[in-house]
Amino acid sequence: MTTTIRCVSPVDGRVYAERPVATDAEIAAALNEARSAQTEWRRVPVADRARYCSAAVDAMLAMKDEIVPELAWQMGRPVRYGAGELRGFEERARYMIDIAAAALAPIDPGPKDKFRRWISREPLGLVLVVAPWNYPYLTAVNTVVPALMAGNAVILKHAAQTLLVAERFQAAFDRAGLPKGLFQHLFLSHEQTAAMISGGRVDQVNFTGSVEGGRAMERAAAGTFTGLGLELGGKDPAYVRADADLAQAVENLVDGAFFNSGQSCCGIERIYVHRDVYRPFVDGFVDMTRSYVLGDPLDEATTLGPMVRASAADFVRGQIDAAIRAGATAHVDPRAFPKDAPGTPYMAPQVLTEVNHQMSVMIEESFGPVVGIMAVSGDDEAVELMNDSAYGLTASIWTRDEGAAAEIGARIETGTVFMNRCDYLDPALAWTGVKDTGRGATLSRVGYETLTRPKSFHLRTAF
């Protein structure tokens, strides 16, 4: 059995951090302490919960100067972008805190003679958050803060690659004075996580990760009636209509494809462009892609850091090579990026044309710095291709016609429809997906519904 959890840095391949996995006794103690703390916490007024959670957000932001380089070492994101994740963390946390009172307020079904009726929102109890490495603060906060605001206790199990993030969350809540045991992090093996779920020891699991990881969560939860929220894979498309602002579309879609080295669940992985603007779009896209600087993420000049590990980069290289053998055209010469080297996590961005849906790079999640671009005849063909996927997290439409965007968006099988933007979560909107992307929702008022259960009160007031 695994005895330690290690973070191997993609920067230089060395072990950056290592922690012992929790013992069975430590797991049992954490769960018992969380249950005990939650029985009191659920009675705490929402306004008081908000003060604790707001103080934790303040405490996290105060650690920014330590967190930014720490993130670069753990998962490779350039330091010039590190503070952006904390800004998103703050935006989501503060929004969910601000709406909690309204989202958790009793539902009044209206008057009924001689009766008083309402539906309350009751906390689930103990929520397990299994968070990924690619946006370790953003993905975790989607559940951690609203779960606590809803009156639950929380156990956070973070990915090995970003194990120090769990400690940052713990430090922030400890500094905020949150009641002991209410929020805890545990270093767990996959087997321990599965055993915790299969034993019915938690009431809700919110997992962000791979499709296969989601299936493992479902297997573990089978028969326990434990709630599951699953945000899994993505192969997010964009459609550039003939009336789009090409400069805006190019700038935003290049960023959407290559930010975080393409390691984003809602990153742009395939683009369909109306044939009337296809050539100028591709030319502009390729020119901007060639301007990236691949290098050490601790260098402020770097705009593209390493992928999380060499095997992930080699998987993407394999997709590119297979597409080229099948007739695709690669527009970026990796030799123009001196740091690029097969067998390492440092990988140049790549733009492919002459692609089709028989190629892995257009149908299977890449999760790396590559994007395929296809010409289409119009809206119908674009919709057909956008829906030709096992995934459905987000889709973006680039057009000056809002009505057309709404009509096209209604036909796309996806969780979020964007017009003239991409790769962003608005905390006021439900974050959800369809098909193999998963089930459930976080953020917005809807997110609170998945972290509580309804309880109906039907009181006869006269006889």
C-alpha positions as CSV (number, residue, x, y, z in Angstrom):
1,M,0.0,0.0,0.0
2,T,1.2,3.6,-0.7
3,T,2.8,5.1,2.4
4,T,3.5,8.6,1.1
5,I,2.0,11.0,-1.4
6,R,4.6,12.7,-3.6
7,C,4.5,15.8,-5.8
8,V,7.0,15.5,-8.6
9,S,7.6,18.9,-10.0
10,P,7.3,19.3,-13.8
11,V,9.8,22.1,-13.6
12,D,12.8,19.9,-13.0
13,G,11.5,16.4,-12.3
14,R,12.4,16.4,-8.6
15,V,10.2,15.6,-5.6
16,Y,8.9,19.0,-4.5
17,A,6.8,17.8,-1.6
18,E,6.0,14.5,0.1
19,R,3.5,13.7,2.8
20,P,2.5,10.4,4.6
21,V,-0.9,9.0,3.8
22,A,-3.4,9.1,6.6
23,T,-3.6,6.0,8.8
24,D,-6.9,4.2,9.4
25,A,-7.1,5.6,12.9
26,E,-6.5,9.2,11.6
27,I,-9.2,8.8,9.0
28,A,-11.7,7.5,11.6
29,A,-10.8,10.3,14.0
30,A,-11.2,12.9,11.2
31,L,-14.6,11.6,10.2
32,N,-15.9,11.4,13.8
33,E,-14.6,14.9,14.5
34,A,-16.3,16.2,11.4
35,R,-19.6,14.6,12.3
36,S,-19.5,16.0,15.8
37,A,-18.6,19.5,14.6
38,Q,-21.3,19.5,12.0
39,T,-24.1,18.9,14.5
40,E,-23.3,22.2,16.1
41,W,-22.4,24.1,12.9
42,R,-25.8,23.4,11.2
43,R,-27.4,25.5,14.0
44,V,-25.1,28.4,13.4
45,P,-26.9,31.3,11.6
46,V,-25.9,31.8,7.9
47,A,-24.7,35.3,8.7
48,D,-22.2,33.9,11.2
49,R,-21.1,31.2,8.8
50,A,-20.4,33.9,6.3
51,R,-18.1,35.7,8.7
52,Y,-16.0,32.6,9.1
53,C,-15.8,31.9,5.4
54,S,-15.1,35.5,4.5
55,A,-12.2,35.5,7.0
56,A,-10.9,32.3,5.4
57,V,-10.9,34.0,2.0
58,D,-9.0,36.9,3.4
59,A,-6.5,34.6,5.0
60,M,-6.0,32.7,1.7
61,L,-5.4,35.9,-0.3
62,A,-2.9,37.0,2.3
63,M,-0.8,34.0,1.3
64,K,-0.6,35.0,-2.4
65,D,3.1,35.7,-2.5
66,E,3.8,32.2,-1.3
67,I,1.1,30.5,-3.3
68,V,2.0,31.8,-6.7
69,P,5.6,30.3,-7.0
70,E,4.4,27.2,-5.1
71,L,1.8,26.6,-7.8
72,A,4.5,26.9,-10.5
73,W,6.6,24.3,-8.8
74,Q,3.7,21.9,-8.2
75,M,1.9,21.9,-11.6
76,G,3.9,24.2,-13.9
77,R,1.7,27.3,-14.5
78,P,3.8,30.4,-15.1
79,V,4.1,32.7,-12.2
80,R,2.9,35.6,-14.3
81,Y,-0.6,33.9,-14.3
82,G,-0.6,32.5,-10.8
83,A,-2.4,35.4,-9.1
84,G,-5.2,35.0,-11.6
85,E,-6.3,31.8,-10.0
86,L,-6.6,33.5,-6.6
87,R,-8.7,36.2,-8.2
88,G,-11.1,33.6,-9.5
89,F,-11.0,31.9,-6.1
90,E,-12.0,35.1,-4.4
91,E,-14.8,35.9,-7.0
92,R,-16.4,32.5,-6.6
93,A,-16.1,32.3,-2.9
94,R,-17.4,35.8,-2.2
95,Y,-20.3,35.3,-4.6
96,M,-21.4,32.0,-3.0
97,I,-21.1,33.6,0.4
98,D,-23.2,36.6,-0.7
99,I,-26.1,34.6,-2.1
100,A,-26.2,32.0,0.6
101,A,-28.9,33.5,2.7
102,A,-31.3,33.8,-0.2
103,A,-30.4,30.4,-1.7
104,L,-30.9,28.7,1.6
105,A,-34.0,30.6,2.6
106,P,-37.2,28.5,3.1
107,I,-39.5,28.1,0.1
108,D,-43.0,29.4,0.6
109,P,-45.5,27.6,-1.6
110,G,-48.2,30.2,-0.9
111,P,-51.1,30.4,1.6
112,K,-53.5,27.6,2.4
113,D,-56.4,28.0,4.7
114,K,-55.7,26.6,8.2
115,F,-52.2,25.5,7.3
116,R,-48.7,26.8,7.5
117,R,-46.3,25.3,4.9
118,W,-42.7,25.7,3.9
119,I,-39.8,23.8,2.5
120,S,-36.5,24.2,4.3
121,R,-33.0,23.5,2.9
122,E,-31.2,21.1,5.2
123,P,-27.5,20.4,5.1
124,L,-26.5,16.9,3.9
125,G,-24.0,16.3,6.7
126,L,-20.4,15.5,5.6
127,V,-19.2,16.4,2.1
128,L,-16.0,14.9,0.6
129,V,-14.3,17.1,-2.0
130,V,-11.9,15.3,-4.3
131,A,-10.1,18.0,-6.2
132,P,-7.7,18.0,-9.2
133,W,-4.4,19.6,-9.8
134,N,-5.0,21.7,-12.9
135,Y,-6.9,24.5,-11.2
136,P,-6.5,23.4,-7.6
137,Y,-7.9,26.4,-5.8
138,L,-10.7,27.2,-8.3
139,T,-12.1,23.7,-8.5
140,A,-12.0,23.0,-4.7
141,V,-13.6,26.4,-3.8
142,N,-16.6,25.6,-6.0
143,T,-17.7,23.1,-3.3
144,V,-15.8,23.8,-0.1
145,V,-17.2,27.3,0.6
146,P,-20.8,26.7,-0.4
147,A,-20.8,23.3,1.5
148,L,-19.7,25.1,4.7
149,M,-22.2,27.9,4.1
150,A,-25.0,25.3,3.7
151,G,-24.2,23.9,7.1
152,N,-22.1,20.9,6.2
153,A,-18.7,19.7,7.3
154,V,-16.1,19.2,4.6
155,I,-13.2,16.8,4.1
156,L,-10.8,17.8,1.3
157,K,-8.7,15.2,-0.6
158,H,-6.5,17.0,-3.1
159,A,-4.6,15.5,-6.0
160,A,-1.0,14.4,-5.3
161,Q,0.3,16.9,-7.8
162,T,-1.0,19.8,-5.7
163,L,-1.0,18.3,-2.2
164,L,0.2,21.6,-0.7
165,V,-3.0,23.3,-1.8
166,A,-4.9,21.2,0.8
167,E,-2.6,22.6,3.5
168,R,-3.3,26.1,2.3
169,F,-7.0,25.6,2.6
170,Q,-6.5,24.2,6.1
171,A,-4.3,27.1,7.1
172,A,-6.9,29.6,5.8
173,F,-9.8,28.1,7.7
174,D,-7.7,27.7,10.9
175,R,-6.6,31.3,10.8
176,A,-10.3,32.3,10.3
177,G,-11.1,30.5,13.6
178,L,-13.5,28.0,12.0
179,P,-14.7,25.5,14.6
180,K,-12.3,22.6,15.0
181,G,-13.0,19.6,12.9
182,L,-15.5,21.3,10.6
183,F,-13.0,21.6,7.7
184,Q,-10.2,19.0,7.4
185,H,-7.9,17.8,4.7
186,L,-6.6,14.2,4.4
187,F,-3.8,12.7,2.4
188,L,-5.4,9.6,1.0
189,S,-4.5,6.9,-1.5
190,H,-7.0,6.0,-4.2
191,E,-7.9,2.8,-2.2
192,Q,-8.5,4.8,1.0
193,T,-10.8,7.2,-0.9
194,A,-12.8,4.4,-2.4
195,A,-13.1,2.7,1.0
196,M,-14.4,5.9,2.6
197,I,-17.1,6.2,-0.1
198,S,-18.0,2.5,-0.3
199,G,-18.3,2.4,3.5
200,G,-21.0,5.1,3.4
201,R,-18.9,7.3,5.6
202,V,-19.7,10.6,3.8
203,D,-23.0,12.0,2.5
204,Q,-21.9,13.7,-0.7
205,V,-18.8,13.4,-2.9
206,N,-17.9,16.1,-5.4
207,F,-15.2,14.9,-7.7
208,T,-13.4,16.7,-10.5
209,G,-11.2,14.6,-12.7
210,S,-11.1,12.1,-15.5
211,V,-14.0,10.1,-16.9
212,E,-12.4,6.9,-15.6
213,G,-12.0,8.5,-12.2
214,G,-15.7,9.4,-12.2
215,R,-16.6,5.8,-13.0
216,A,-14.4,4.7,-10.0
217,M,-16.4,7.1,-7.8
218,E,-19.7,5.6,-9.1
219,R,-18.4,2.1,-8.4
220,A,-17.4,3.0,-4.9
221,A,-20.7,4.7,-4.1
222,A,-22.8,1.9,-5.5
223,G,-25.5,0.8,-3.1
224,T,-24.6,3.4,-0.5
225,F,-27.0,6.1,-1.8
226,T,-24.2,8.6,-1.4
227,G,-24.7,11.7,-3.6
228,L,-22.2,12.2,-6.4
229,G,-21.3,15.4,-8.2
230,L,-19.0,14.6,-11.2
231,E,-17.1,17.1,-13.4
232,L,-15.2,14.9,-15.8
233,G,-13.6,15.3,-19.3
234,G,-14.2,17.8,-22.0
235,K,-13.5,18.4,-25.7
236,D,-14.9,21.9,-25.8
237,P,-15.7,23.3,-29.3
238,A,-15.8,26.8,-30.7
239,Y,-17.7,28.0,-33.8
240,V,-16.6,31.1,-35.6
241,R,-19.4,32.4,-37.8
242,A,-18.8,34.5,-40.9
243,D,-19.9,37.7,-39.1
244,A,-17.5,37.3,-36.2
245,D,-15.0,39.9,-35.1
246,L,-12.0,37.9,-36.3
247,A,-9.4,39.8,-34.2
248,Q,-11.4,39.3,-31.0
249,A,-12.1,35.6,-31.9
250,V,-8.4,34.9,-32.7
251,E,-7.1,36.5,-29.5
252,N,-9.6,34.9,-27.2
253,L,-9.5,31.4,-28.8
254,V,-5.7,31.3,-28.8
255,D,-5.8,32.0,-25.1
256,G,-8.6,29.6,-24.5
257,A,-6.7,26.8,-26.3
258,F,-3.2,27.3,-24.7
259,F,-3.7,28.9,-21.3
260,N,-2.4,26.6,-18.6
261,S,-0.7,24.6,-21.4
262,G,-4.1,23.5,-22.6
263,Q,-4.7,21.7,-19.3
264,S,-8.2,23.0,-18.6
265,C,-11.5,21.1,-18.6
266,C,-13.2,23.9,-20.4
267,G,-10.2,24.8,-22.7
268,I,-10.8,25.1,-26.4
269,E,-9.7,21.8,-28.1
270,R,-11.5,22.1,-31.5
271,I,-12.6,25.0,-33.6
272,Y,-15.0,25.1,-36.6
273,V,-14.8,28.2,-38.8
274,H,-17.1,29.3,-41.5
275,R,-15.3,28.8,-44.8
276,D,-15.7,32.5,-45.8
277,V,-13.3,33.6,-43.0
278,Y,-11.4,30.3,-42.5
279,R,-8.1,31.4,-44.1
280,P,-7.7,34.8,-42.3
281,F,-8.7,33.2,-39.1
282,V,-6.2,30.4,-39.4
283,D,-3.4,32.8,-40.4
284,G,-4.1,35.0,-37.4
285,F,-4.4,32.1,-35.1
286,V,-1.1,30.6,-36.1
287,D,0.8,33.9,-36.0
288,M,-0.4,34.5,-32.4
289,T,0.4,30.9,-31.3
290,R,4.0,31.3,-32.5
291,S,4.4,34.3,-30.1
292,Y,4.2,32.1,-27.0
293,V,7.4,31.7,-24.9
294,L,7.8,28.1,-23.6
295,G,10.1,27.9,-20.6
296,D,10.6,27.8,-16.9
297,P,7.3,28.8,-15.2
298,L,9.3,30.7,-12.5
299,D,10.5,33.1,-15.2
300,E,8.2,36.1,-15.6
301,A,8.9,36.1,-19.4
302,T,7.4,32.6,-19.8
303,T,3.9,32.4,-21.2
304,L,3.7,28.7,-21.7
305,G,4.9,26.4,-18.9
306,P,5.5,22.6,-18.9
307,M,2.7,20.2,-18.9
308,V,2.1,18.4,-15.6
309,R,4.2,15.4,-16.5
310,A,6.2,14.0,-19.4
311,S,3.7,11.2,-20.1
312,A,0.9,13.7,-20.5
313,A,3.0,15.7,-23.0
314,D,3.9,12.5,-24.9
315,F,0.3,11.5,-25.2
316,V,-0.5,14.8,-26.9
317,R,2.6,14.4,-29.1
318,G,1.2,11.0,-30.1
319,Q,-2.2,12.5,-31.0
320,I,-0.4,15.1,-33.2
321,D,1.8,12.6,-34.9
322,A,-1.2,10.3,-35.6
323,A,-3.1,13.2,-37.1
324,I,-0.2,14.2,-39.4
325,R,0.1,10.6,-40.6
326,A,-3.6,10.7,-41.4
327,G,-3.2,13.9,-43.5
328,A,-3.4,16.8,-41.0
329,T,-1.2,19.9,-41.5
330,A,0.9,21.1,-38.5
331,H,1.5,24.9,-38.6
332,V,4.0,25.3,-35.8
333,D,7.6,24.1,-35.9
334,P,8.5,22.8,-32.5
335,R,12.1,23.7,-33.2
336,A,11.2,27.3,-32.8
337,F,10.6,26.5,-29.1
338,P,14.1,25.5,-27.8
339,K,12.7,24.1,-24.6
340,D,10.5,21.6,-26.4
341,A,11.9,18.1,-26.1
342,P,10.2,14.7,-26.5
343,G,10.1,12.7,-23.2
344,T,9.9,15.9,-21.2
345,P,6.8,17.9,-20.0
346,Y,8.0,20.9,-22.0
347,M,5.9,21.0,-25.2
348,A,5.4,23.6,-27.9
349,P,1.9,24.6,-28.8
350,Q,0.5,23.2,-32.0
351,V,-2.2,24.2,-34.5
352,L,-3.6,21.5,-36.9
353,T,-5.7,21.9,-40.0
354,E,-6.9,19.4,-42.6
355,V,-8.3,17.5,-39.6
356,N,-11.5,15.4,-39.3
357,H,-13.5,13.4,-36.8
358,Q,-11.7,10.2,-37.6
359,M,-8.7,11.6,-35.8
360,S,-8.2,11.2,-32.1
361,V,-7.1,14.8,-31.7
362,M,-10.6,15.9,-32.7
363,I,-12.7,13.5,-30.6
364,E,-10.6,12.4,-27.6
365,E,-9.7,14.8,-24.9
366,S,-6.1,16.1,-25.4
367,F,-5.7,18.2,-22.2
368,G,-2.6,19.8,-23.8
369,P,-1.5,22.6,-26.0
370,V,-3.0,21.5,-29.3
371,V,-6.0,22.5,-31.3
372,G,-7.6,21.4,-34.5
373,I,-9.3,23.8,-36.9
374,M,-11.9,22.7,-39.5
375,A,-13.8,24.8,-42.1
376,V,-17.6,24.4,-42.2
377,S,-20.3,25.5,-44.6
378,G,-22.6,27.1,-42.0
379,D,-24.5,26.8,-38.7
380,D,-26.0,23.3,-39.4
381,E,-22.7,21.7,-40.1
382,A,-21.0,23.4,-37.1
383,V,-23.7,22.2,-34.7
384,E,-23.5,18.6,-36.1
385,L,-19.7,18.6,-35.5
386,M,-19.9,20.3,-32.1
387,N,-22.4,17.6,-31.0
388,D,-20.3,14.8,-32.4
389,S,-18.5,14.2,-29.1
390,A,-18.8,12.1,-26.0
391,Y,-18.4,15.3,-23.9
392,G,-20.4,18.4,-23.2
393,L,-19.0,21.0,-20.8
394,T,-18.9,24.3,-22.7
395,A,-19.3,25.5,-26.3
396,S,-18.5,29.0,-27.6
397,I,-20.1,30.8,-30.6
398,W,-18.3,33.8,-32.1
399,T,-20.7,36.1,-33.9
400,R,-22.2,39.6,-33.9
401,D,-25.7,38.2,-33.9
402,E,-27.0,37.5,-30.4
403,G,-30.2,35.9,-31.7
404,A,-28.2,33.5,-33.8
405,A,-26.0,32.6,-30.8
406,A,-29.0,31.8,-28.7
407,E,-30.6,29.7,-31.4
408,I,-27.4,27.8,-32.1
409,G,-26.7,27.4,-28.4
410,A,-30.1,25.8,-27.8
411,R,-29.1,23.0,-30.3
412,I,-25.7,22.3,-28.8
413,E,-25.4,19.5,-26.3
414,T,-23.4,21.2,-23.6
415,G,-23.6,22.6,-20.1
416,T,-22.7,26.2,-20.8
417,V,-23.0,28.2,-24.0
418,F,-20.7,31.2,-24.5
419,M,-21.0,34.0,-27.0
420,N,-17.8,35.8,-27.8
421,R,-15.9,34.4,-24.8
422,C,-14.7,31.1,-23.6
423,D,-12.8,29.3,-20.8
424,Y,-14.5,31.1,-17.9
425,L,-16.8,30.3,-15.0
426,D,-19.4,32.9,-14.0
427,P,-20.3,32.0,-10.4
428,A,-23.8,33.3,-10.9
429,L,-24.4,30.5,-13.4
430,A,-24.6,26.7,-12.8
431,W,-21.4,24.9,-13.7
432,T,-22.5,21.6,-15.2
433,G,-22.1,19.3,-18.1
434,V,-23.8,16.5,-20.1
435,K,-22.8,13.1,-21.5
436,D,-19.4,11.9,-20.3
437,T,-18.6,15.3,-18.8
438,G,-20.5,14.2,-15.7
439,R,-23.5,15.1,-13.7
440,G,-24.6,17.5,-11.0
441,A,-23.8,21.2,-10.7
442,T,-21.7,23.6,-8.7
443,L,-21.9,27.4,-8.3
444,S,-25.0,29.6,-8.5
445,R,-28.2,29.0,-6.5
446,V,-28.4,25.6,-8.2
447,G,-25.1,24.6,-6.5
448,Y,-26.7,25.0,-3.1
449,E,-29.4,22.6,-4.1
450,T,-26.9,19.8,-4.6
451,L,-25.4,20.5,-1.1
452,T,-28.7,20.4,0.8
453,R,-31.8,18.3,0.9
454,P,-35.4,19.6,1.0
455,K,-37.5,19.1,4.1
456,S,-41.2,19.9,4.0
457,F,-43.2,21.4,6.9
458,H,-47.0,20.9,6.8
459,L,-48.5,22.4,10.0
460,R,-52.3,22.4,10.6
461,T,-52.9,25.6,12.5
462,A,-56.7,25.2,13.2
463,F,-59.2,22.4,13.7
